[in-house]
Amino acid sequence: QVRLVESGGGSVQPGGSLRLSCVASGDTSCIHAWTWHRSAPGKERELVTFITDGGSTYYKDSVRGRFTISSDNGKNTAYLQMNNLQPEDTAVYYCNTRGLSGPCDGQDYWGNGTLVTVSS
């Protein structure tokens, strides 16, 4: 029902910045929140950040102050601005949308990820 496509990944040096985008297509009416997760090499997928329709945000402690999530629901797009990237940020980053209430509750879609590599 919903297709999510991430873009903007790449390779940067420590201290560099990247801006990831996630574009949703299909039936986007049940998108109540956007999240970004990441999977570092050999590691479990972890929640990095989310933003809800009400503007509530969450950041994993290690990225707080460096990463900023935003969304533009008119464009069915979410963004992840990543500043001062560090090697430990190296991961495949996945966009996710969630329905949080009513008939939308439980609707959950994922993109295929975009690779971010931070190295000297």
N, C-alpha and C positions, 0 to 999 in steps of 0.2 A: 504493500500500500504506500509506503514511504521509502523513497530512495535518498540516501545521504551520500554525498560525495565530498571528501575532504581534499584540500589542496593547500599548498604553501610550504610544505616541508622541504627540507634541504639540509645542506651541510654548512655549518658555521663554526667559527672559532669561539672559544670561551669569551664571554662578554658580549657576544653578538646578539642580534635580535631576529626573530621571525614572526610573521603574522599568518596564522592558519585560518582558513575559511572552511565552512561547512554549509553546503547548499542542499536544501531539502526540496524534493519534488514529489508529486503525487498528492495524496490527500493529507494536507498539512494541518487540518482543522483540530487535530487532537494533540498538537505539540504545545505542552504546557511548560516544559523545561528543556533546556539544552545542557548537555554535559560534555566534558572532554575527559577521557581516560587515556592512559598510556600503558604500554607494555615495553619495559626495558628488556634488553637481551637476556634470555634465561629467567626472567622474572614474571611474577603474576601481574595481570592487569590491575591497575589501581586508578581510583578516581582522582583526578587532578583538580577539577573545578566544575561548578554548575551555576546556572542562572535560571530563575523561574520567571514566569510571566509577571509576577508581582515585583520583580526586581531583586529578590533575595539572591545572594551569592554565597558561595563557599569556595575556599581555596585550601588545598593541601598545604600544610605548614611550610614545607620546603619551597613552595613556589609563591607564597603570599608576599606581596610587595614587588614581585618580578613579573608575574603573569596577570593579565586582565582578560576576563571573559566579557563578551558583549553579544547582543543579538539584535537583529532587525527583522522582526516578524513580517513586516511588509515585503521584505525581500526573501523571506524564508531562509534566512542565513544567520549563522552564528560565527563568531570570530574568537580566536585566542591570540592575543598579543603577548609574545614571550620576549622579555628583555633580560639582559644579563644572563644569557644562557650558560649553563655549566655542563661539564661532561656527564654528570649524573642525570641530566635531563634527556640524554639520548634515549630514544624510544620510538616506537610506532605510536602515533597519537590517533585516537579514535573519537569521532563525533557520535553522540547519542542523543536521541530525543525521547521524551517521556510524556505520557499522559498521566495526569495526577488526580483526576476527579471525574465523577459521573461516568458516562459511557466510555470516556477516554481513558479511564483508569486502567493501567496495565499495558497500554500500548507503548511499545518500546522498540525502537529501531536503531540500527547501527550502520555506520559507514565501514568501509574496508580499510581505512587508516592511511596515514601519510607519515613517512619516515623523517624524523628529525635526528640529525647526527651532530654532536658538539664535540669537537676535538681540535687539538693544536696542529 
